[in-house]
Amino acid sequence: MIYLALRDLGHDRFAFAFSVLGLGVLSFAFLLLIPVSLSITRTTDSGGTAQNLIVIEQNALQPEQSRIPQGLAARVGAILGDRLSRVDPVIFRILRIEGHPIQLRGVEFESWRTTFRLKLLEGTWPTNPSEVVIGQLAAQGAGWRIGSQIPIYGTRFRVSGIADGAGTKTQSVWMSYSSALALFGGDKGAQLLMVQLQPSADPIASREELENGLRSIGADFDVYFEDALLRESGAALNDLRSLSFVMTIIAIAAVTLGSHNLAWLAADERRRVFGVLRAMGFDRRAVGQYLLFRAGVISIIAYLLALAASMLFLEFGVGADTLNIGGTAFNLSLSPATAALGLVLACGASVGGTWLSARQVLDAPPASLLGRGPGSSLA
């Protein structure tokens, strides 16, 4: 039956190529949607802790639209008292640097490793105001390395280190608060206050008391847990992740239906041939193996071609310039585990679709298959 299936596929090469192309397009879509969904999942993982609070202006749609007046940090310290570990004003901007949308954060260096939990991967921490640290994903997307000179708001800064952090922290340019204040001027000031509580403090009670205390003095600011604010600001990204996941399911379902149609067409065109084979002594299992092997060859070849095409597209299509949405970068790549999972799902969908379409032919007695009419040959 294997030999028969290979001869069949080799004889009608146009139909074989068309079948491979049809399933390959669906597999290509699946292999692109999975990295998008996984990358968004990693990006929206804020890595926030229960001891980190963010103070932001009410009704600010985006963090960069918020304004923190001078003296607010002192008021926060007075409200929280000994429950406060440290409070830092943060200058937050989304800029286009050398054609790449990048998030910039200006905050005191002392909080980088404690409050924000940055981990230095290469180079050194800045030692002077003209040096910055680049998040790993931002560096990969823009092609920056240690020692690179990058223009920011008309001033050149040297990359002294590359760091990693959870969520969008790895997609930012980091500089000291004083450097950012000198770069942008003091008119707009800080956009956020990052509040780190003592480990012994009750975070829920502290958040409520801080928010109520600010409102009691007429300060129109909201207080969020760090991860909650980032989830809210990343709601559109979560919607995109859900859409990618749904489209992935649709792609797999389409592979199943495509395999179903291909197997149904193959079985319907060869009913008389199957009747002859059954009459010669081939059982239902042998005929089923023929259909499954035929569909499996088409699916595997289609998937391997789609895998090669998707890897080339990710490398030279979007990989060379990391996908950016509103300053949030997405590093799209196919891991071996994802490729193997896709192969398993594609083969499973192919087997499932073939089984659904072949049941009627396999269950039919040889006499009914032979009585169908002349049918068509394997050619």
Secondary structure, DSSP 8 states (H G I E B T S, - for coil): -HHHHHHHHHHSHHHHHHHHHHHHHHHHHHHHHHHHHHHHHHHT-----TTEEEEEETT-SSGGG--B-TTHHHHHHHHHGGGEEEEEEEEEEEEEETTEEEEEEE--GGGTTTTS--EEEEE----STTEEEEEHHHHHHHT--TT-EEEETTEEEEEEEEEE-SGGGGGEEEE-HHHHHHHH-TTT-BSEEEEEE-TTS-HHHHHHHHHHHHHHTT--EEEEEHHHHHHHHTHHHHHHHHHHHHHHHHHHHHHHHHHHHHHHHHHHHTHHHHHHHHHTT--HHHHHHHHHHHHHHHHHHHHHHHHHHHHHHIIIIISSS-EEETTEEE-----HHHHHHHHHHHHHHHHHHHHHHHHHHHHS-HHHHHTT-S-----
